[in-house]
Amino acid sequence: MIQVIVNGAPHRFERSIDVAALVAHLELSGKRIAVERNGEIVPKSSHGSTVVADGDRLEIVVAVGGG
């Protein structure tokens, strides 16, 4: 089991998970987001290949449009 912190809240997973799967789990797929893992931006092109490890801290920001 791994535990990660996402936007300050703990999340537990039975096994390793990549950023793309985490985004899907959080129901953010298809939204304009930015992901930071342990202080470094994860490019969208790397979401599927970046594995989240036990103890990682992630910040996920959703872009909101308006006028």
N, CA, C and O atoms as CSV, one atom per row, in Angstrom:
chain,resi,resn,atom,element,x,y,z
A,1,MET,N,N,0.848,-1.178,0.000
A,1,MET,CA,C,0.000,0.000,0.000
A,1,MET,C,C,0.892,1.238,0.000
A,1,MET,O,O,1.915,1.291,0.682
A,2,ILE,N,N,0.477,2.224,-0.778
A,2,ILE,CA,C,1.213,3.484,-0.787
A,2,ILE,C,C,0.289,4.604,-0.333
A,2,ILE,O,O,-0.926,4.550,-0.522
A,3,GLN,N,N,0.892,5.613,0.268
A,3,GLN,CA,C,0.135,6.799,0.668
A,3,GLN,C,C,0.803,8.009,0.061
A,3,GLN,O,O,2.023,8.162,0.125
A,4,VAL,N,N,-0.007,8.868,-0.531
A,4,VAL,CA,C,0.481,10.124,-1.107
A,4,VAL,C,C,-0.388,11.253,-0.591
A,4,VAL,O,O,-1.507,11.039,-0.124
A,5,ILE,N,N,0.146,12.451,-0.685
A,5,ILE,CA,C,-0.596,13.644,-0.289
A,5,ILE,C,C,-0.937,14.404,-1.565
A,5,ILE,O,O,-0.047,14.765,-2.336
A,6,VAL,N,N,-2.235,14.648,-1.786
A,6,VAL,CA,C,-2.690,15.391,-2.962
A,6,VAL,C,C,-3.421,16.634,-2.464
A,6,VAL,O,O,-4.451,16.543,-1.797
A,7,ASN,N,N,-2.868,17.793,-2.802
A,7,ASN,CA,C,-3.446,19.073,-2.367
A,7,ASN,C,C,-3.702,19.087,-0.860
A,7,ASN,O,O,-4.722,19.592,-0.392
A,8,GLY,N,N,-2.758,18.526,-0.116
A,8,GLY,CA,C,-2.822,18.546,1.337
A,8,GLY,C,C,-3.616,17.415,1.973
A,8,GLY,O,O,-3.633,17.295,3.198
A,9,ALA,N,N,-4.276,16.579,1.171
A,9,ALA,CA,C,-5.093,15.494,1.716
A,9,ALA,C,C,-4.448,14.139,1.423
A,9,ALA,O,O,-3.979,13.904,0.309
A,10,PRO,N,N,-4.422,13.247,2.416
A,10,PRO,CA,C,-3.830,11.920,2.192
A,10,PRO,C,C,-4.734,11.035,1.329
A,10,PRO,O,O,-5.959,11.068,1.450
A,11,HIS,N,N,-4.110,10.255,0.466
A,11,HIS,CA,C,-4.805,9.274,-0.369
A,11,HIS,C,C,-4.004,7.990,-0.306
A,11,HIS,O,O,-2.776,8.013,-0.380
A,12,ARG,N,N,-4.705,6.853,-0.166
A,12,ARG,CA,C,-4.041,5.552,-0.108
A,12,ARG,C,C,-4.446,4.724,-1.323
A,12,ARG,O,O,-5.588,4.775,-1.780
A,13,PHE,N,N,-3.482,3.963,-1.830
A,13,PHE,CA,C,-3.706,3.081,-2.968
A,13,PHE,C,C,-3.092,1.727,-2.666
A,13,PHE,O,O,-2.061,1.635,-1.999
A,14,GLU,N,N,-3.728,0.685,-3.159
A,14,GLU,CA,C,-3.266,-0.685,-2.928
A,14,GLU,C,C,-1.937,-0.970,-3.618
A,14,GLU,O,O,-1.128,-1.758,-3.127
A,15,ARG,N,N,-1.719,-0.317,-4.769
A,15,ARG,CA,C,-0.495,-0.576,-5.530
A,15,ARG,C,C,-0.028,0.722,-6.174
A,15,ARG,O,O,-0.697,1.751,-6.080
A,16,SER,N,N,1.113,0.662,-6.821
A,16,SER,CA,C,1.647,1.828,-7.506
A,16,SER,C,C,0.646,2.340,-8.532
A,16,SER,O,O,-0.149,1.580,-9.085
A,17,ILE,N,N,0.703,3.622,-8.768
A,17,ILE,CA,C,-0.225,4.278,-9.674
A,17,ILE,C,C,0.542,5.369,-10.423
A,17,ILE,O,O,1.414,6.023,-9.851
A,18,ASP,N,N,0.218,5.559,-11.688
A,18,ASP,CA,C,0.876,6.657,-12.406
A,18,ASP,C,C,0.013,7.910,-12.302
A,18,ASP,O,O,-1.132,7.851,-11.855
A,19,VAL,N,N,0.569,9.032,-12.714
A,19,VAL,CA,C,-0.135,10.306,-12.592
A,19,VAL,C,C,-1.440,10.287,-13.384
A,19,VAL,O,O,-2.447,10.816,-12.913
A,20,ALA,N,N,-1.447,9.692,-14.573
A,20,ALA,CA,C,-2.664,9.637,-15.387
A,20,ALA,C,C,-3.775,8.880,-14.656
A,20,ALA,O,O,-4.928,9.311,-14.677
A,21,ALA,N,N,-3.443,7.763,-14.013
A,21,ALA,CA,C,-4.433,6.992,-13.269
A,21,ALA,C,C,-4.911,7.758,-12.038
A,21,ALA,O,O,-6.084,7.681,-11.673
A,22,LEU,N,N,-4.015,8.487,-11.406
A,22,LEU,CA,C,-4.391,9.308,-10.256
A,22,LEU,C,C,-5.375,10.396,-10.678
A,22,LEU,O,O,-6.373,10.638,-9.999
A,23,VAL,N,N,-5.088,11.043,-11.793
A,23,VAL,CA,C,-5.974,12.087,-12.319
A,23,VAL,C,C,-7.352,11.492,-12.619
A,23,VAL,O,O,-8.371,12.112,-12.315
A,24,ALA,N,N,-7.389,10.309,-13.206
A,24,ALA,CA,C,-8.659,9.647,-13.494
A,24,ALA,C,C,-9.388,9.298,-12.197
A,24,ALA,O,O,-10.600,9.483,-12.093
A,25,HIS,N,N,-8.645,8.792,-11.209
A,25,HIS,CA,C,-9.228,8.441,-9.913
A,25,HIS,C,C,-9.877,9.660,-9.259
A,25,HIS,O,O,-10.915,9.543,-8.608
A,26,LEU,N,N,-9.268,10.816,-9.432
A,26,LEU,CA,C,-9.786,12.053,-8.846
A,26,LEU,C,C,-10.857,12.705,-9.722
A,26,LEU,O,O,-11.338,13.797,-9.419
A,27,GLU,N,N,-11.222,12.026,-10.808
A,27,GLU,CA,C,-12.242,12.497,-11.753
A,27,GLU,C,C,-11.889,13.848,-12.363
A,27,GLU,O,O,-12.737,14.731,-12.490
A,28,LEU,N,N,-10.614,13.990,-12.738
A,28,LEU,CA,C,-10.143,15.224,-13.362
A,28,LEU,C,C,-9.742,15.016,-14.816
A,28,LEU,O,O,-9.232,15.937,-15.454
A,29,SER,N,N,-9.966,13.823,-15.344
A,29,SER,CA,C,-9.621,13.543,-16.739
A,29,SER,C,C,-10.395,14.478,-17.654
A,29,SER,O,O,-11.583,14.728,-17.448
A,30,GLY,N,N,-9.707,14.989,-18.663
A,30,GLY,CA,C,-10.343,15.863,-19.637
A,30,GLY,C,C,-10.374,17.325,-19.225
A,30,GLY,O,O,-10.756,18.184,-20.020
A,31,LYS,N,N,-9.979,17.617,-17.994
A,31,LYS,CA,C,-9.943,19.005,-17.537
A,31,LYS,C,C,-8.550,19.582,-17.752
A,31,LYS,O,O,-7.562,18.851,-17.831
A,32,ARG,N,N,-8.494,20.882,-17.843
A,32,ARG,CA,C,-7.200,21.556,-17.983
A,32,ARG,C,C,-6.563,21.650,-16.607
A,32,ARG,O,O,-7.007,22.417,-15.752
A,33,ILE,N,N,-5.515,20.858,-16.408
A,33,ILE,CA,C,-4.870,20.796,-15.098
A,33,ILE,C,C,-3.361,20.959,-15.227
A,33,ILE,O,O,-2.781,20.798,-16.301
A,34,ALA,N,N,-2.754,21.280,-14.103
A,34,ALA,CA,C,-1.297,21.270,-13.971
A,34,ALA,C,C,-0.991,20.390,-12.773
A,34,ALA,O,O,-1.652,20.483,-11.739
A,35,VAL,N,N,0.023,19.528,-12.917
A,35,VAL,CA,C,0.395,18.611,-11.836
A,35,VAL,C,C,1.837,18.882,-11.424
A,35,VAL,O,O,2.741,18.961,-12.255
A,36,GLU,N,N,2.017,19.019,-10.124
A,36,GLU,CA,C,3.349,19.184,-9.558
A,36,GLU,C,C,3.582,18.013,-8.614
A,36,GLU,O,O,2.749,17.727,-7.754
A,37,ARG,N,N,4.716,17.336,-8.776
A,37,ARG,CA,C,5.067,16.188,-7.924
A,37,ARG,C,C,6.363,16.501,-7.207
A,37,ARG,O,O,7.399,16.689,-7.845
A,38,ASN,N,N,6.316,16.558,-5.910
A,38,ASN,CA,C,7.494,16.855,-5.089
A,38,ASN,C,C,8.215,18.117,-5.553
A,38,ASN,O,O,9.444,18.167,-5.605
A,39,GLY,N,N,7.421,19.138,-5.889
A,39,GLY,CA,C,7.990,20.440,-6.251
A,39,GLY,C,C,8.375,20.597,-7.702
A,39,GLY,O,O,8.877,21.652,-8.091
A,40,GLU,N,N,8.151,19.569,-8.526
A,40,GLU,CA,C,8.507,19.663,-9.945
A,40,GLU,C,C,7.286,19.409,-10.812
A,40,GLU,O,O,6.513,18.485,-10.559
A,41,ILE,N,N,7.119,20.239,-11.841
A,41,ILE,CA,C,6.003,20.093,-12.767
A,41,ILE,C,C,6.135,18.777,-13.532
A,41,ILE,O,O,7.223,18.413,-13.980
A,42,VAL,N,N,5.021,18.074,-13.674
A,42,VAL,CA,C,4.977,16.846,-14.481
A,42,VAL,C,C,4.278,17.217,-15.798
A,42,VAL,O,O,3.076,17.482,-15.802
A,43,PRO,N,N,5.017,17.236,-16.911
A,43,PRO,CA,C,4.386,17.570,-18.192
A,43,PRO,C,C,3.267,16.586,-18.524
A,43,PRO,O,O,3.361,15.402,-18.202
A,44,LYS,N,N,2.218,17.073,-19.164
A,44,LYS,CA,C,1.086,16.213,-19.502
A,44,LYS,C,C,1.538,15.001,-20.308
A,44,LYS,O,O,0.982,13.913,-20.157
A,45,SER,N,N,2.537,15.179,-21.158
A,45,SER,CA,C,3.039,14.073,-21.975
A,45,SER,C,C,3.688,12.975,-21.129
A,45,SER,O,O,3.903,11.866,-21.619
A,46,SER,N,N,3.999,13.271,-19.872
A,46,SER,CA,C,4.636,12.299,-18.982
A,46,SER,C,C,3.693,11.717,-17.939
A,46,SER,O,O,4.120,10.898,-17.126
A,47,HIS,N,N,2.420,12.116,-17.938
A,47,HIS,CA,C,1.490,11.624,-16.917
A,47,HIS,C,C,1.399,10.105,-16.903
A,47,HIS,O,O,1.349,9.508,-15.828
A,48,GLY,N,N,1.375,9.463,-18.070
A,48,GLY,CA,C,1.242,8.015,-18.136
A,48,GLY,C,C,2.497,7.259,-17.742
A,48,GLY,O,O,2.428,6.075,-17.413
A,49,SER,N,N,3.638,7.922,-17.770
A,49,SER,CA,C,4.899,7.244,-17.466
A,49,SER,C,C,5.511,7.671,-16.130
A,49,SER,O,O,6.559,7.160,-15.736
A,50,THR,N,N,4.865,8.599,-15.438
A,50,THR,CA,C,5.381,9.058,-14.147
A,50,THR,C,C,4.651,8.323,-13.034
A,50,THR,O,O,3.461,8.540,-12.805
A,51,VAL,N,N,5.377,7.454,-12.347
A,51,VAL,CA,C,4.789,6.646,-11.274
A,51,VAL,C,C,4.844,7.427,-9.967
A,51,VAL,O,O,5.867,8.016,-9.615
A,52,VAL,N,N,3.729,7.419,-9.262
A,52,VAL,CA,C,3.637,8.072,-7.964
A,52,VAL,C,C,4.141,7.087,-6.914
A,52,VAL,O,O,3.697,5.939,-6.875
A,53,ALA,N,N,5.053,7.524,-6.077
A,53,ALA,CA,C,5.660,6.656,-5.068
A,53,ALA,C,C,5.132,6.992,-3.675
A,53,ALA,O,O,4.616,8.082,-3.430
A,54,ASP,N,N,5.276,6.033,-2.779
A,54,ASP,CA,C,4.872,6.224,-1.395
A,54,ASP,C,C,5.534,7.478,-0.834
A,54,ASP,O,O,6.747,7.654,-0.949
A,55,GLY,N,N,4.733,8.344,-0.229
A,55,GLY,CA,C,5.259,9.556,0.385
A,55,GLY,C,C,5.315,10.763,-0.528
A,55,GLY,O,O,5.648,11.858,-0.074
A,56,ASP,N,N,4.998,10.595,-1.809
A,56,ASP,CA,C,5.022,11.737,-2.725
A,56,ASP,C,C,3.990,12.778,-2.316
A,56,ASP,O,O,2.951,12.462,-1.736
A,57,ARG,N,N,4.311,14.033,-2.638
A,57,ARG,CA,C,3.384,15.147,-2.412
A,57,ARG,C,C,3.053,15.722,-3.780
A,57,ARG,O,O,3.942,16.099,-4.543
A,58,LEU,N,N,1.762,15.784,-4.075
A,58,LEU,CA,C,1.326,16.303,-5.364
A,58,LEU,C,C,0.396,17.485,-5.159
A,58,LEU,O,O,-0.398,17.520,-4.220
A,59,GLU,N,N,0.510,18.440,-6.049
A,59,GLU,CA,C,-0.423,19.551,-6.121
A,59,GLU,C,C,-1.026,19.507,-7.521
A,59,GLU,O,O,-0.309,19.465,-8.521
A,60,ILE,N,N,-2.338,19.517,-7.573
A,60,ILE,CA,C,-3.040,19.502,-8.852
A,60,ILE,C,C,-3.928,20.731,-8.902
A,60,ILE,O,O,-4.798,20.929,-8.054
A,61,VAL,N,N,-3.688,21.555,-9.920
A,61,VAL,CA,C,-4.426,22.801,-10.080
A,61,VAL,C,C,-5.296,22.678,-11.326
A,61,VAL,O,O,-4.821,22.297,-12.396
A,62,VAL,N,N,-6.577,23.008,-11.169
A,62,VAL,CA,C,-7.518,22.969,-12.283
A,62,VAL,C,C,-7.706,24.392,-12.782
A,62,VAL,O,O,-8.027,25.299,-12.012
A,63,ALA,N,N,-7.498,24.578,-14.107
A,63,ALA,CA,C,-7.684,25.890,-14.714
A,63,ALA,C,C,-9.172,26.196,-14.798
A,63,ALA,O,O,-9.967,25.350,-15.208
A,64,VAL,N,N,-9.542,27.408,-14.408
A,64,VAL,CA,C,-10.930,27.830,-14.447
A,64,VAL,C,C,-11.019,29.047,-15.351
A,64,VAL,O,O,-10.324,30.043,-15.145
A,65,GLY,N,N,-11.875,28.956,-16.346
A,65,GLY,CA,C,-12.064,30.076,-17.263
A,65,GLY,C,C,-13.228,30.936,-16.805
A,65,GLY,O,O,-14.073,30.500,-16.023
A,66,GLY,N,N,-13.258,32.109,-17.281
A,66,GLY,CA,C,-14.356,32.997,-16.927
A,66,GLY,C,C,-14.178,34.338,-17.600
A,66,GLY,O,O,-13.177,34.584,-18.272
A,67,GLY,N,N,-15.120,35.166,-17.420
A,67,GLY,CA,C,-14.995,36.448,-18.095
A,67,GLY,C,C,-15.798,37.503,-17.487
A,67,GLY,O,O,-15.785,38.639,-17.960
